[in-house]
Amino acid sequence: MPEPTPLILDVDTGIDDALALLYAAASPEADLLAVTCVSGNVAARQVEQNTSAVLELAGRGDVEVALGRETPLVKALEIAPDTHGPRGLGYAELPPAKRPLSTRRAFDVIVDAARGRPGEITLVTLGPLTNLALALEREPALPRLLGSYVLMGGAFRTSGNTTPTSEWNVYVDPDAAKRVFEAWGAARAVDPTIPYPLAMGLDVTERARLLPEHVARLAAARGDDPITRFVDDALRFYFEYHERNDGFYGAFVHDPFTVAAALDRSLVVVQPVFVDVETGPGLAHAMTVADWRGRTGQPPNLDVVVDADADTFIARFIDRLGGLAEGRVDVAL
């Protein structure tokens, strides 16, 4: 088996971020180095509390958790208590984490890791791109220093989930997304060997639907354990939200699907394309504008995922969380 991938997750924990943290903790391909926190689903300080608590639940209280910027670069912060609950974890309750928050800032964690291990680190952003935009200000060579960069964000050939044209992570901080995409484009203009960022948009993440039968399968296999109880309590809130807004009792699990693709690229098919972000007002605010026909004449700056194996991911998700749950059966909540 190849060496595990050194991984940093940038999160706005949220229910599906919490599932992504559990998936990373359960994946033998992942060497989870640190988790950085940004405002999005909930405010950044609540994100930090949620993240630390979920990592301790998973038996990874050793992982550094660092706070990032608490507001978007330009616009006012909006959060999503209707989607994730007032504290971000639906109906789930976790005890406060024992490990204190890192003394380092999120963007310093990202930059220091990339400088210390050039070409090795995979960064995955599961929330707004605020922390990465600030990391690029500190270290413009970051696209060259990272081994790879994967993001959950955008709606490229489908409608938005926040406005008719925008996906949530980009909507919260479109200015940051625009800066990040521009930075990778500029870096590749100098060095075309730099990998494109891998972008998992709603086009493919909404194919990964977690349903009550999947949760029941996890519970039947593992019984009453802390992780299964947490997953059930968190997802009931998420399922109710999707029933009200998307017409099915289940949930799109965008973030763990993105982590799975970061660890196993065989799950996805990509197409390089130039993408810009609309930062102005109006119906197109925060739209990810993909130039599929090359009308702008701009070279590609993202590998946009155009197809993904959701069935394999869902099966792997249940299996891995089941294994993690089995190992944490004696943990008291």
C-alpha positions as CSV (number, residue, x, y, z in Angstrom):
1,M,0.0,0.0,0.0
2,P,1.4,3.5,-0.9
3,E,2.3,5.9,1.9
4,P,-0.7,7.9,3.3
5,T,-1.3,11.3,1.8
6,P,-0.3,14.2,4.1
7,L,-3.7,16.0,4.4
8,I,-4.8,19.4,5.7
9,L,-8.6,20.0,5.8
10,D,-10.0,23.6,5.9
11,V,-13.5,23.3,7.2
12,D,-16.6,25.2,8.3
13,T,-18.0,22.4,10.4
14,G,-21.3,21.9,9.7
15,I,-22.9,18.4,9.4
16,D,-21.3,17.3,6.2
17,D,-17.9,18.7,7.3
18,A,-18.2,16.6,10.5
19,L,-18.9,13.5,8.3
20,A,-15.8,14.4,6.2
21,L,-13.7,14.6,9.3
22,L,-14.9,11.2,10.4
23,Y,-14.2,9.8,6.9
24,A,-10.6,11.2,6.9
25,A,-10.0,9.8,10.3
26,A,-11.2,6.4,9.1
27,S,-9.2,6.3,5.8
28,P,-5.9,4.5,5.8
29,E,-4.8,6.6,2.8
30,A,-5.0,9.8,4.9
31,D,-2.3,11.2,7.2
32,L,-4.4,14.0,8.7
33,L,-1.9,16.7,9.8
34,A,-4.1,19.6,10.8
35,V,-7.6,21.1,10.4
36,T,-8.1,24.8,9.9
37,C,-11.4,26.6,10.6
38,V,-13.3,29.2,8.7
39,S,-16.7,30.9,9.1
40,G,-19.4,29.5,6.8
41,N,-22.0,27.1,7.9
42,V,-21.5,28.6,11.4
43,A,-19.2,31.2,12.8
44,A,-15.5,30.3,12.9
45,R,-15.3,30.0,16.7
46,Q,-18.2,27.5,16.7
47,V,-16.5,25.8,13.8
48,E,-13.4,25.3,16.0
49,Q,-15.5,23.8,18.9
50,N,-17.3,21.5,16.5
51,T,-14.2,20.4,14.7
52,S,-12.2,19.7,17.9
53,A,-15.1,17.7,19.4
54,V,-15.6,15.6,16.3
55,L,-11.9,14.8,16.1
56,E,-11.9,13.6,19.7
57,L,-15.0,11.5,19.0
58,A,-13.0,9.9,16.1
59,G,-10.0,9.3,18.4
60,R,-7.9,12.0,16.6
61,G,-7.6,14.5,19.4
62,D,-4.0,14.7,18.5
63,V,-4.7,16.7,15.3
64,E,-3.9,20.4,15.4
65,V,-7.0,22.6,15.0
66,A,-6.4,26.2,14.1
67,L,-8.7,29.2,13.9
68,G,-8.7,31.3,10.7
69,R,-10.4,34.5,9.7
70,E,-13.8,35.0,11.2
71,T,-15.3,37.1,8.4
72,P,-15.2,37.0,4.6
73,L,-12.7,39.2,2.8
74,V,-15.3,41.9,1.7
75,K,-18.9,41.0,2.3
76,A,-20.7,40.5,5.6
77,L,-20.8,37.0,7.0
78,E,-23.9,34.9,6.5
79,I,-24.3,31.5,8.2
80,A,-26.7,28.6,7.8
81,P,-28.5,27.6,11.0
82,D,-31.5,26.5,9.0
83,T,-29.4,23.9,7.2
84,H,-27.0,22.7,10.0
85,G,-28.7,23.7,13.3
86,P,-27.9,26.6,15.6
87,R,-24.5,25.1,16.5
88,G,-23.8,23.4,13.3
89,L,-24.2,19.7,14.2
90,G,-27.9,19.2,13.8
91,Y,-29.5,17.4,16.8
92,A,-26.1,16.0,17.9
93,E,-24.5,16.9,21.2
94,L,-20.8,16.4,21.9
95,P,-18.7,17.2,25.0
96,P,-16.2,20.0,24.7
97,A,-12.8,18.9,23.4
98,K,-10.0,18.5,25.9
99,R,-7.2,19.8,23.6
100,P,-6.8,23.5,23.4
101,L,-7.0,25.4,20.1
102,S,-3.7,25.9,18.3
103,T,-1.8,29.1,19.0
104,R,-1.1,29.3,15.2
105,R,-3.5,30.9,12.7
106,A,-5.1,28.8,10.0
107,F,-3.2,30.5,7.1
108,D,0.1,30.0,8.9
109,V,-0.6,26.3,9.4
110,I,-1.2,25.9,5.7
111,V,1.8,27.9,4.6
112,D,4.2,26.4,7.1
113,A,3.2,22.9,6.2
114,A,3.6,23.6,2.4
115,R,7.0,25.2,2.9
116,G,8.2,22.5,5.3
117,R,7.1,19.6,3.0
118,P,7.1,21.1,-0.6
119,G,5.2,19.0,-3.1
120,E,3.8,16.6,-0.5
121,I,0.7,18.3,1.2
122,T,-2.8,17.9,-0.1
123,L,-5.0,20.8,0.9
124,V,-8.8,20.2,0.9
125,T,-11.1,23.2,1.4
126,L,-14.6,22.2,2.4
127,G,-15.9,25.7,3.2
128,P,-15.4,29.3,1.9
129,L,-11.9,30.0,0.6
130,T,-11.1,32.8,2.9
131,N,-8.2,31.1,4.7
132,L,-6.6,30.0,1.5
133,A,-6.9,33.5,0.0
134,L,-5.0,34.9,3.0
135,A,-2.4,32.1,2.9
136,L,-1.8,33.0,-0.8
137,E,-1.2,36.6,0.3
138,R,1.5,35.4,2.7
139,E,3.0,32.9,0.3
140,P,2.2,33.5,-3.4
141,A,4.2,30.4,-4.3
142,L,1.7,28.2,-2.5
143,P,0.3,26.6,-5.8
144,R,3.8,25.3,-6.5
145,L,4.5,24.3,-2.9
146,L,1.4,22.2,-2.4
147,G,1.3,18.7,-3.7
148,S,-2.4,19.2,-4.7
149,Y,-5.4,21.3,-3.9
150,V,-9.0,20.0,-3.9
151,L,-12.1,22.2,-3.2
152,M,-15.8,21.6,-2.6
153,G,-17.4,24.6,-4.2
154,G,-19.2,26.0,-7.3
155,A,-22.0,25.0,-9.6
156,F,-20.6,24.6,-13.1
157,R,-23.3,23.0,-15.2
158,T,-26.2,23.1,-12.7
159,S,-28.2,25.6,-10.7
160,G,-27.0,26.9,-7.3
161,N,-28.1,25.8,-3.9
162,T,-28.0,29.3,-2.3
163,T,-29.2,31.5,-5.1
164,P,-30.3,30.4,-8.6
165,T,-26.7,30.6,-9.7
166,S,-24.5,30.2,-6.7
167,E,-23.2,27.4,-4.4
168,W,-22.9,28.1,-0.7
169,N,-19.1,28.0,-0.2
170,V,-18.5,30.4,-3.0
171,Y,-21.5,32.6,-2.1
172,V,-20.2,33.2,1.5
173,D,-16.9,34.6,0.2
174,P,-16.9,35.0,-3.6
175,D,-14.0,37.5,-3.4
176,A,-11.8,34.8,-1.8
177,A,-12.8,32.2,-4.5
178,K,-12.0,34.7,-7.3
179,R,-8.5,35.4,-5.8
180,V,-7.7,31.7,-5.4
181,F,-8.7,30.8,-8.9
182,E,-6.7,33.7,-10.3
183,A,-3.7,32.7,-8.2
184,W,-3.6,29.2,-9.7
185,G,-4.1,30.6,-13.2
186,A,-1.2,33.0,-12.7
187,A,1.0,30.3,-11.2
188,R,0.4,27.9,-14.1
189,A,1.2,30.6,-16.6
190,V,4.7,30.6,-15.2
191,D,5.0,26.9,-14.4
192,P,2.5,24.7,-16.4
193,T,3.6,21.6,-14.4
194,I,1.7,22.9,-11.4
195,P,-1.5,20.7,-11.0
196,Y,-4.9,22.3,-11.5
197,P,-7.0,22.5,-8.4
198,L,-9.6,19.8,-8.4
199,A,-13.1,21.3,-8.1
200,M,-16.0,19.2,-6.8
201,G,-19.1,21.3,-7.6
202,L,-22.8,20.6,-7.0
203,D,-23.0,19.0,-10.4
204,V,-21.4,15.9,-8.9
205,T,-21.6,16.2,-5.1
206,E,-25.4,16.1,-5.3
207,R,-25.1,12.6,-6.8
208,A,-24.0,11.4,-3.3
209,R,-27.2,11.1,-1.4
210,L,-27.1,9.6,2.0
211,L,-30.5,8.0,2.9
212,P,-32.0,6.5,6.0
213,E,-31.3,3.0,4.7
214,H,-27.6,3.8,4.7
215,V,-27.7,5.0,8.3
216,A,-29.8,1.9,9.3
217,R,-27.1,-0.3,7.6
218,L,-24.4,1.4,9.7
219,A,-26.4,1.0,12.9
220,A,-27.3,-2.6,12.1
221,A,-23.7,-3.5,11.6
222,R,-22.3,-1.7,14.6
223,G,-25.1,-1.4,17.2
224,D,-25.2,1.4,19.7
225,D,-21.9,3.2,19.7
226,P,-21.0,6.9,20.0
227,I,-20.1,7.5,16.4
228,T,-23.3,5.9,15.0
229,R,-25.4,7.8,17.5
230,F,-23.6,11.1,16.5
231,V,-24.2,10.4,12.8
232,D,-27.8,9.6,13.4
233,D,-28.5,12.7,15.5
234,A,-26.7,15.0,13.1
235,L,-28.2,13.6,10.0
236,R,-31.8,13.7,11.2
237,F,-31.6,17.5,11.1
238,Y,-30.0,17.4,7.7
239,F,-32.5,15.0,6.4
240,E,-35.4,17.2,7.6
241,Y,-33.8,20.2,5.9
242,H,-33.5,18.4,2.5
243,E,-37.1,17.1,2.8
244,R,-38.3,20.7,3.2
245,N,-36.1,22.1,0.5
246,D,-35.1,19.4,-2.0
247,G,-38.0,17.0,-1.9
248,F,-36.3,13.9,-0.5
249,Y,-35.7,12.6,3.0
250,G,-31.9,12.2,2.9
251,A,-28.9,14.4,2.4
252,F,-26.3,15.5,-0.1
253,V,-23.0,14.7,1.5
254,H,-20.8,17.1,-0.5
255,D,-17.8,17.2,1.9
256,P,-17.0,13.6,2.6
257,F,-17.4,12.9,-1.2
258,T,-14.8,15.6,-1.8
259,V,-12.4,14.1,0.7
260,A,-12.8,10.7,-0.9
261,A,-12.0,12.2,-4.3
262,A,-8.9,13.9,-2.9
263,L,-7.7,10.5,-1.6
264,D,-8.7,8.4,-4.6
265,R,-8.8,10.3,-8.0
266,S,-10.2,7.2,-9.7
267,L,-13.6,8.2,-8.3
268,V,-13.8,11.2,-10.6
269,V,-13.5,12.3,-14.2
270,V,-12.3,15.9,-14.8
271,Q,-12.2,18.5,-17.5
272,P,-9.8,21.5,-17.4
273,V,-11.6,24.7,-17.9
274,F,-11.2,28.4,-17.2
275,V,-13.4,29.5,-14.3
276,D,-14.0,33.0,-12.9
277,V,-16.3,34.2,-10.1
278,E,-18.9,37.0,-10.3
279,T,-18.4,39.3,-7.3
280,G,-20.8,42.0,-8.3
281,P,-24.5,42.3,-7.2
282,G,-27.5,40.8,-8.9
283,L,-28.7,37.3,-9.8
284,A,-25.3,36.2,-10.9
285,H,-23.6,37.2,-7.6
286,A,-21.1,34.5,-6.6
287,M,-21.7,32.5,-9.7
288,T,-18.8,30.2,-10.9
289,V,-18.6,31.1,-14.5
290,A,-17.0,28.2,-16.5
291,D,-15.9,28.9,-20.0
292,W,-16.6,25.5,-21.5
293,R,-16.4,26.7,-25.1
294,G,-13.2,28.7,-24.7
295,R,-14.9,32.0,-25.5
296,T,-12.7,34.1,-23.3
297,G,-9.4,32.7,-24.7
298,Q,-8.2,32.2,-21.2
299,P,-6.3,29.0,-20.4
300,P,-7.8,26.6,-17.9
301,N,-7.3,27.2,-14.2
302,L,-9.3,24.4,-12.6
303,D,-9.9,20.7,-13.2
304,V,-13.7,20.6,-12.8
305,V,-15.1,17.2,-12.0
306,V,-17.7,16.3,-14.6
307,D,-18.4,12.7,-13.5
308,A,-18.0,10.9,-10.2
309,D,-18.7,7.4,-8.8
310,A,-21.1,8.2,-6.0
311,D,-22.2,4.6,-5.5
312,T,-18.6,3.4,-4.7
313,F,-18.1,6.4,-2.5
314,I,-21.3,5.7,-0.5
315,A,-20.4,2.1,0.0
316,R,-16.9,3.1,1.1
317,F,-18.3,5.7,3.4
318,I,-20.5,3.2,5.3
319,D,-17.8,0.7,5.5
320,R,-15.2,3.1,6.8
321,L,-17.4,4.8,9.3
322,G,-18.5,1.4,10.5
323,G,-14.9,0.4,11.1
324,L,-14.2,3.7,12.9
325,A,-17.4,3.2,15.1
326,E,-16.3,-0.4,16.0
327,G,-13.0,1.0,17.3
328,R,-14.7,3.7,19.4
329,V,-17.5,1.6,21.0
330,D,-16.3,2.3,24.6
331,V,-16.1,6.0,24.2
332,A,-18.4,7.9,26.6
333,L,-20.3,10.9,25.3
